[in-house]
Amino acid sequence: MRYLLKANIPAEDGNKAIKNGSLGKNMKEIISELKPEAVYFSPENGQRTAYMIVNFNDASDIVRIAEPFFLAFNAEVQLTPVMTPEGLDKGFRNLETIVSKYAQR
């Protein structure tokens, strides 16, 4: 299943990581291990933020995915399930049944 991973790196921790040279090194290593479908970086609310589309099917993978960000950057991590347009189409195939069952209540 696809998830949008958002990792916010506190400014102070990010500054330390840049000064000691570990931010880029650790981020490259994490990306190499997670093999995300897509990766983007942006400032958000005064913090360095990484966005990645990652795939996993077992809840135990949350440890493998989130812990590197916690340990390397003291990051706040959010995982949100997401779908492609094809997934949305597939979900809509069941919509009529769901609507007929619940919309009339």
Backbone as CSV, one residue per row, in Angstrom:
resi,resn,N_x,N_y,N_z,CA_x,CA_y,CA_z,C_x,C_y,C_z
1,MET,0.845,-1.166,0.000,0.000,0.000,0.000,0.898,1.239,0.000
2,ARG,0.448,2.266,-0.694,1.215,3.511,-0.789,0.886,4.443,0.373
3,TYR,1.933,5.100,0.862,1.778,6.098,1.916,2.580,7.334,1.548
4,LEU,2.025,8.484,1.916,2.784,9.723,1.836,3.482,9.881,3.168
5,LEU,4.795,9.863,3.148,5.585,10.099,4.335,5.958,11.573,4.339
6,LYS,5.702,12.235,5.448,6.127,13.621,5.611,7.003,13.661,6.849
7,ALA,8.232,14.108,6.688,9.170,14.211,7.804,9.584,15.670,7.961
8,ASN,9.190,16.270,9.088,9.575,17.646,9.409,10.801,17.602,10.317
9,ILE,11.866,18.251,9.883,13.110,18.287,10.645,13.185,19.623,11.369
10,PRO,13.217,19.612,12.706,13.306,20.875,13.443,14.528,21.680,12.989
11,ALA,14.370,22.988,12.912,15.425,23.849,12.387,16.753,23.649,13.115
12,GLU,16.725,23.603,14.425,17.971,23.468,15.191,18.679,22.149,14.892
13,ASP,17.911,21.066,14.850,18.498,19.761,14.544,19.013,19.709,13.105
14,GLY,18.263,20.307,12.183,18.701,20.374,10.787,19.969,21.190,10.634
15,ASN,20.045,22.307,11.357,21.251,23.142,11.304,22.471,22.376,11.798
16,LYS,22.312,21.651,12.910,23.421,20.836,13.431,23.859,19.806,12.400
17,ALA,22.872,19.146,11.772,23.181,18.103,10.789,23.879,18.682,9.564
18,ILE,23.510,19.880,9.166,24.192,20.518,8.034,25.622,20.869,8.427
19,LYS,25.799,21.434,9.619,27.132,21.855,10.067,28.078,20.681,10.241
20,ASN,27.556,19.526,10.699,28.462,18.386,10.883,28.502,17.466,9.657
21,GLY,27.785,17.844,8.604,27.841,17.106,7.348,26.974,15.860,7.274
22,SER,26.118,15.633,8.267,25.349,14.392,8.276,23.988,14.491,7.590
23,LEU,23.460,15.688,7.370,22.110,15.800,6.804,22.036,15.153,5.422
24,GLY,22.871,15.580,4.519,22.847,15.021,3.163,23.190,13.546,3.131
25,LYS,24.217,13.164,3.899,24.652,11.766,3.943,23.529,10.870,4.461
26,ASN,22.921,11.254,5.585,21.853,10.437,6.154,20.615,10.402,5.256
27,MET,20.266,11.539,4.655,19.088,11.569,3.785,19.301,10.666,2.578
28,LYS,20.492,10.709,1.982,20.778,9.836,0.840,20.695,8.373,1.236
29,GLU,21.191,8.043,2.418,21.163,6.659,2.883,19.730,6.191,3.134
30,ILE,18.923,7.048,3.754,17.524,6.703,4.005,16.786,6.486,2.689
31,ILE,16.975,7.386,1.740,16.319,7.254,0.433,16.758,5.961,-0.251
32,SER,18.037,5.656,-0.168,18.560,4.427,-0.782,17.918,3.190,-0.160
33,GLU,17.704,3.203,1.142,17.124,2.044,1.822,15.615,1.937,1.605
34,LEU,14.913,3.073,1.620,13.449,3.036,1.482,12.982,2.860,0.047
35,LYS,13.796,3.279,-0.905,13.442,3.207,-2.330,12.046,3.785,-2.599
36,PRO,11.820,5.047,-2.221,10.505,5.649,-2.443,10.207,5.838,-3.922
37,GLU,8.914,5.871,-4.262,8.487,6.144,-5.643,8.833,7.560,-6.058
38,ALA,8.714,8.482,-5.112,8.990,9.896,-5.391,9.496,10.540,-4.104
39,VAL,10.320,11.586,-4.280,10.876,12.324,-3.142,10.853,13.809,-3.483
40,TYR,10.392,14.612,-2.519,10.375,16.068,-2.671,10.810,16.694,-1.355
41,PHE,11.401,17.875,-1.450,11.819,18.617,-0.266,11.262,20.023,-0.341
42,SER,10.885,20.567,0.823,10.301,21.896,0.867,10.405,22.435,2.285
43,PRO,10.457,23.760,2.430,10.321,24.313,3.780,8.843,24.326,4.162
44,GLU,8.546,23.986,5.403,7.164,24.032,5.888,7.197,24.493,7.343
45,ASN,6.502,25.577,7.616,6.427,26.108,8.980,7.807,26.285,9.612
46,GLY,8.761,26.772,8.832,10.101,27.038,9.342,10.959,25.801,9.534
47,GLN,10.532,24.670,8.989,11.302,23.431,9.118,11.613,22.849,7.750
48,ARG,12.738,22.178,7.672,13.043,21.423,6.461,12.101,20.217,6.436
49,THR,11.482,19.969,5.293,10.488,18.904,5.211,10.761,18.027,4.002
50,ALA,10.704,16.725,4.228,10.832,15.738,3.154,9.478,15.080,2.949
51,TYR,9.101,14.905,1.691,7.879,14.194,1.311,8.306,13.010,0.454
52,MET,7.812,11.841,0.784,8.159,10.652,0.012,6.924,9.774,-0.149
53,ILE,6.832,9.132,-1.293,5.816,8.110,-1.499,6.521,6.773,-1.270
54,VAL,6.089,6.073,-0.202,6.697,4.791,0.161,5.633,3.701,0.107
55,ASN,6.079,2.478,-0.090,5.169,1.334,-0.153,5.481,0.366,0.968
56,PHE,4.441,-0.082,1.657,4.579,-1.185,2.599,3.218,-1.805,2.841
57,ASN,3.219,-3.078,3.215,1.973,-3.816,3.402,1.768,-4.297,4.825
58,ASP,2.783,-4.163,5.659,2.696,-4.668,7.018,2.974,-3.520,7.983
59,ALA,2.150,-3.400,9.003,2.296,-2.302,9.961,3.667,-2.301,10.622
60,SER,4.305,-3.457,10.733,5.636,-3.504,11.343,6.669,-2.735,10.532
61,ASP,6.384,-2.474,9.257,7.298,-1.687,8.427,7.368,-0.224,8.857
62,ILE,6.424,0.223,9.656,6.466,1.601,10.142,7.779,1.859,10.875
63,VAL,8.241,0.881,11.618,9.515,1.021,12.337,10.650,1.255,11.345
64,ARG,10.728,0.428,10.321,11.790,0.535,9.313,11.744,1.875,8.584
65,ILE,10.548,2.387,8.393,10.370,3.612,7.617,10.546,4.864,8.467
66,ALA,9.982,4.897,9.647,9.986,6.117,10.457,11.228,6.294,11.323
67,GLU,11.734,5.216,11.908,12.830,5.344,12.872,14.069,6.046,12.331
68,PRO,14.485,5.817,11.077,15.656,6.547,10.593,15.490,8.070,10.683
69,PHE,14.282,8.571,10.420,14.033,10.012,10.508,14.060,10.498,11.954
70,PHE,13.494,9.687,12.867,13.524,10.046,14.282,14.966,10.105,14.777
71,LEU,15.732,9.065,14.482,17.085,8.942,15.013,18.071,9.912,14.372
72,ALA,17.996,10.068,13.060,18.968,10.915,12.359,18.671,12.398,12.484
73,PHE,17.386,12.762,12.572,17.023,14.177,12.469,16.096,14.684,13.577
74,ASN,15.704,13.821,14.513,14.717,14.218,15.517,13.449,14.731,14.827
75,ALA,13.101,14.109,13.714,12.002,14.570,12.869,10.640,14.149,13.413
76,GLU,9.642,14.944,13.054,8.249,14.567,13.260,7.815,13.863,11.982
77,VAL,7.288,12.652,12.096,6.952,11.848,10.921,5.457,11.583,10.883
78,GLN,4.883,11.758,9.706,3.478,11.417,9.468,3.413,10.465,8.283
79,LEU,2.559,9.460,8.388,2.306,8.530,7.288,0.818,8.566,6.974
80,THR,0.495,8.886,5.719,-0.890,9.009,5.292,-1.129,8.083,4.109
81,PRO,-2.123,7.183,4.187,-2.399,6.342,3.023,-2.840,7.208,1.838
82,VAL,-2.345,6.873,0.664,-2.699,7.604,-0.559,-2.954,6.602,-1.676
83,MET,-3.634,7.076,-2.739,-3.879,6.205,-3.881,-3.671,6.970,-5.184
84,THR,-3.447,6.213,-6.218,-3.293,6.757,-7.560,-4.680,6.946,-8.176
85,PRO,-4.775,7.595,-9.340,-6.072,7.679,-10.016,-6.662,6.294,-10.305
86,GLU,-5.814,5.318,-10.595,-6.306,3.961,-10.847,-6.920,3.368,-9.573
87,GLY,-6.290,3.640,-8.439,-6.837,3.172,-7.171,-8.167,3.818,-6.850
88,LEU,-8.279,5.095,-7.163,-9.539,5.802,-6.950,-10.644,5.200,-7.814
89,ASP,-10.330,4.933,-9.088,-11.307,4.287,-9.977,-11.749,2.942,-9.412
90,LYS,-10.795,2.161,-8.936,-11.110,0.861,-8.360,-12.016,1.023,-7.136
91,GLY,-11.721,2.000,-6.302,-12.555,2.262,-5.132,-13.960,2.684,-5.502
92,PHE,-14.086,3.478,-6.556,-15.405,3.946,-6.988,-16.283,2.816,-7.506
93,ARG,-15.686,1.702,-7.887,-16.483,0.560,-8.358,-17.402,0.042,-7.256
94,ASN,-17.035,0.260,-6.017,-17.841,-0.177,-4.869,-18.729,0.935,-4.326
95,LEU,-18.633,2.101,-4.914,-19.334,3.263,-4.374,-20.845,3.105,-4.397
96,GLU,-21.395,2.538,-5.460,-22.851,2.395,-5.558,-23.384,1.549,-4.396
97,THR,-22.705,0.469,-4.084,-23.126,-0.389,-2.971,-23.048,0.357,-1.648
98,ILE,-21.979,1.095,-1.451,-21.797,1.852,-0.209,-22.867,2.923,-0.069
99,VAL,-23.136,3.645,-1.147,-24.151,4.718,-1.120,-25.521,4.125,-0.835
100,SER,-25.875,3.037,-1.524,-27.206,2.457,-1.323,-27.360,1.927,0.091
101,LYS,-26.288,1.513,0.703,-26.358,0.958,2.045,-26.409,2.043,3.125
102,TYR,-25.682,3.136,2.941,-25.517,4.106,4.021,-26.125,5.483,3.784
103,ALA,-26.316,5.878,2.545,-26.778,7.240,2.268,-28.223,7.474,2.674
104,GLN,-29.012,6.455,2.786,-30.420,6.596,3.109,-30.707,6.610,4.606
105,ARG,-29.695,6.491,5.400,-29.895,6.424,6.859,-30.068,7.778,7.457
